[in-house]
Amino acid sequence: MPRARQKANRFSRRVFIQRLAFFGGGVVLIGPACKRDSALETQSKSSPDAALTTSPHRTLSSVEYTIVAAACDRIIPRDEDPGAVDANVPEYIDRMLQTPEMRKIKNEFVPGISALNRRSTRMFSKGFAEITDAQRDDVLSIFKDSPAGSGEARFFELLIVFTMEGLLGDPSYGGNKDRVGWALVGFDTSEPPPQYDGMKHLHLHGAR
Amino acid sequence: MALAPVDVCIVGSGAGGAPMALQLGRAGFKVVVLEKGAHYRKEDFVHDEILNSRRNFFMPLPWDEPHLVRYSANDKYRRTNTAWTANCVGGGTVHMSGYFYRLKPIDFRMRSELGAVPGANVADWPIRYEELAPFYDLAEEELGVSGAVVPHPFAEPRKKPYPLPPLDEHPISKELDIACRKLRYHPLPTARGIISQAYRGRAACAYCALCGSYGCEVDAKSGTNSSVIPAAIATGNVEIRPRSMAQSVEVDSQGKAKSVVYLDANGVAQEQPAKVIVVSCTAVESARLLLNSTSSRFPKGLANNNGLVGKNLVFSSFGESRATFRIAKRRESWPWLSDRAPFVQRSLQDFYVMPDNRHGFRKGGTLGFMWTHPNPIFAAVRIAGSGKAAVFGKELKDRLREYRDSKILQFETYGEFLPTPGTQVTVDSSVKDKYGIPVAAITVERHPIDFKMTKFLVERGEEVLKAMEPDKLERLSTEGETTILQHGTCRFGNDPSTSVLDKNCRAHEVSNLYVVDGSFMPSSGGVPTTLTIAANSFRVADSLVRSMKRGN
């Protein structure tokens, strides 16, 4: 069936191009969302105060934030150039997940965080934030190599996209601290005015 | 209760709607333009990739206002934001790159000069290039086009130079010329809808490199928002009503169009009566509006008693390859390589029409050369790869550093997209957008000749890039379609049984209804079509103004 296969490949390429062109595009409704993590739900329902209201973050609990930071750090680690954590990428992700446009994405991404943690616990008897860098890479690779359309693959894809946005987006969104991301890739086109706040601008006109 | 009647109500303010508004306003007619999006000013346009390219500043979110898309009538539809252009005053001309080519005489006579193509509904246009040519001149003047007219074996006839001299080029353009000539191809400078000098109160281009997918913060890009719309408002006869989402065009008991029902900025339904109604919301969205405008006179949708509204949808055939040149390696041979000049401005039209069918197609298209878009997130996500092929950690970081040391020259193709019986727009009443209006459902069934043709164009483009001895050459696509270039869904023609509009873009079935976006075009041509849509709108306005002055 070479013809049929070729067709299927062509379609997947199209979908891929689409998702590159607009993060949050068609792909959101193509790939099934991560399964809700019942453990996390129970936890936040049974002790909402402890898990969430004490969190200094906007969207994520402190535990989730630590896991996201550990994951971002493996996507873009610090070496002779600053890494994702230096660029404040976790802060960016936490802020961005709050926006109304990201509501659907948030429902895919947040359960993926605890899925990552569960996988780590199963493999190494420790949470993702407690294992070594090499072990983190192993867990992330498993997510990356999961079948297309699985919750794990989807989480990894979102993690990459969010990390790149946080690393290389306008600093007013909370990431790309000191423009370290732009320095890494050599981007230096002129910037918005000094007082510019992307998040505000987005929502000034975004509510149609 | 209906609002006060006006002479003309235009739905949409892009390349099609804006020229109509300007010419009708100049002629003294009262015009209201309904635009579903916001009226951004140049201060709203900032260099923020997340805002402009990755959220809903320009395009709606696919879960708020989806386009359903499938690549075969047997597939399931998927909810996407494919085939939207910017939702704001100026429409797609706000975030275009502004590659302003004209069509060529052959584009108007494909059927009679090149013959029928089995499996494709190819038709001649009811007008000739010569009838549109004066309006190309006018559109170029009104919008502002920069370019150089050079003698060229494939050039379309033109009487005047471009209104503005060409924009500055990167030194790579000369190398590209050498490579093309070595292969006996004929490189020509690409004209741009970007002004190279101050023009009619607008500032010249600042060479910021962020044209496509951004609005221009100095009004140098010749979107209708920067050129035609301000001129239309200045006539005192044109009101632009942003955040007004048209729901239906209503008809009277005689079957004439009488009003447009729309949701205003507060979501309240309003009815705008007018003597003439002009629809110009893109080929996909105009078809949707007409198909959603059902009545006892038009049970299948307005002007659709012959069932042709939404049929014959054509996009533009897309192919792309990229050549990477490492900066450090060429510090001595090409010391100018890291120059920031954003424009390459070269095209090849040597394969626009083939002399015979030896390669399996007669009608080809254009190769446009350019630097890759500088958006860093877009670039980095692609560099990271996807699925199992994705990389992260040191490998990803090394690739990003390699990108920093690279200049990437690409071409894209603007190829003929053959109309097939399956490629069309319908509405799906079971899926509604956030306004509660049934959405457009797009089926794309490509003609195999399109792929053959695009592959041929891509191979020719790669010959040129290879002759420049790049460090890497990458083929990205030979089977794509550019869905922001859309046409054909209300084809114009002389025969009411095979077309929706007459040669003046008036509906055969509704004597006071016009459609002036890309919908009228039976074929896509081998170039981006923004300038053609604007020129045609000036042409239609010319005939409409004369007919309204006669009192028809």
Boltz contact constraints between the chains, C-beta under 6 A:
constraints:
  - contact:
      token1: [A, 10]
      token2: [B, 479]
      max_distance: 6.0
  - contact:
      token1: [A, 11]
      token2: [B, 71]
      max_distance: 6.0
  - contact:
      token1: [A, 16]
      token2: [B, 386]
      max_distance: 6.0
  - contact:
      token1: [A, 20]
      token2: [B, 382]
      max_distance: 6.0
  - contact:
      token1: [A, 22]
      token2: [B, 81]
      max_distance: 6.0
  - contact:
      token1: [A, 23]
      token2: [B, 54]
      max_distance: 6.0
  - contact:
      token1: [A, 25]
      token2: [B, 62]
      max_distance: 6.0
  - contact:
      token1: [A, 25]
      token2: [B, 81]
      max_distance: 6.0
  - contact:
      token1: [A, 26]
      token2: [B, 62]
      max_distance: 6.0
  - contact:
      token1: [A, 26]
      token2: [B, 78]
      max_distance: 6.0
  - contact:
      token1: [A, 26]
      token2: [B, 80]
      max_distance: 6.0
  - contact:
      token1: [A, 29]
      token2: [B, 79]
      max_distance: 6.0
  - contact:
      token1: [A, 30]
      token2: [B, 78]
      max_distance: 6.0
  - contact:
      token1: [A, 74]
      token2: [B, 393]
      max_distance: 6.0
  - contact:
      token1: [A, 75]
      token2: [B, 392]
      max_distance: 6.0
  - contact:
      token1: [A, 76]
      token2: [B, 397]
      max_distance: 6.0
  - contact:
      token1: [A, 77]
      token2: [B, 393]
      max_distance: 6.0
  - contact:
      token1: [A, 101]
      token2: [B, 55]
      max_distance: 6.0
  - contact:
      token1: [A, 144]
      token2: [B, 390]
      max_distance: 6.0
  - contact:
      token1: [A, 145]
      token2: [B, 388]
      max_distance: 6.0
  - contact:
      token1: [A, 148]
      token2: [B, 387]
      max_distance: 6.0
  - contact:
      token1: [A, 160]
      token2: [B, 384]
      max_distance: 6.0
  - contact:
      token1: [A, 161]
      token2: [B, 381]
      max_distance: 6.0
  - contact:
      token1: [A, 164]
      token2: [B, 377]
      max_distance: 6.0
  - contact:
      token1: [A, 164]
      token2: [B, 380]
      max_distance: 6.0
  - contact:
      token1: [A, 164]
      token2: [B, 381]
      max_distance: 6.0
  - contact:
      token1: [A, 165]
      token2: [B, 377]
      max_distance: 6.0
  - contact:
      token1: [A, 168]
      token2: [B, 376]
      max_distance: 6.0
  - contact:
      token1: [A, 168]
      token2: [B, 377]
      max_distance: 6.0
  - contact:
      token1: [A, 168]
      token2: [B, 380]
      max_distance: 6.0
  - contact:
      token1: [A, 169]
      token2: [B, 50]
      max_distance: 6.0
  - contact:
      token1: [A, 170]
      token2: [B, 48]
      max_distance: 6.0
  - contact:
      token1: [A, 184]
      token2: [B, 400]
      max_distance: 6.0
  - contact:
      token1: [A, 185]
      token2: [B, 376]
      max_distance: 6.0
  - contact:
      token1: [A, 185]
      token2: [B, 400]
      max_distance: 6.0
  - contact:
      token1: [A, 185]
      token2: [B, 403]
      max_distance: 6.0
  - contact:
      token1: [A, 185]
      token2: [B, 404]
      max_distance: 6.0
  - contact:
      token1: [A, 186]
      token2: [B, 404]
      max_distance: 6.0
  - contact:
      token1: [A, 187]
      token2: [B, 376]
      max_distance: 6.0
  - contact:
      token1: [A, 189]
      token2: [B, 47]
      max_distance: 6.0
  - contact:
      token1: [A, 189]
      token2: [B, 208]
      max_distance: 6.0
  - contact:
      token1: [A, 189]
      token2: [B, 209]
      max_distance: 6.0
  - contact:
      token1: [A, 190]
      token2: [B, 208]
      max_distance: 6.0
  - contact:
      token1: [A, 191]
      token2: [B, 47]
      max_distance: 6.0
  - contact:
      token1: [A, 192]
      token2: [B, 46]
      max_distance: 6.0
  - contact:
      token1: [A, 192]
      token2: [B, 47]
      max_distance: 6.0
  - contact:
      token1: [A, 192]
      token2: [B, 48]
      max_distance: 6.0
  - contact:
      token1: [A, 198]
      token2: [B, 48]
      max_distance: 6.0
  - contact:
      token1: [A, 198]
      token2: [B, 50]
      max_distance: 6.0
  - contact:
      token1: [A, 198]
      token2: [B, 51]
      max_distance: 6.0
  - contact:
      token1: [A, 201]
      token2: [B, 51]
      max_distance: 6.0
  - contact:
      token1: [A, 202]
      token2: [B, 51]
      max_distance: 6.0
  - contact:
      token1: [A, 202]
      token2: [B, 55]
      max_distance: 6.0
  - contact:
      token1: [A, 205]
      token2: [B, 38]
      max_distance: 6.0
  - contact:
      token1: [A, 206]
      token2: [B, 56]
      max_distance: 6.0
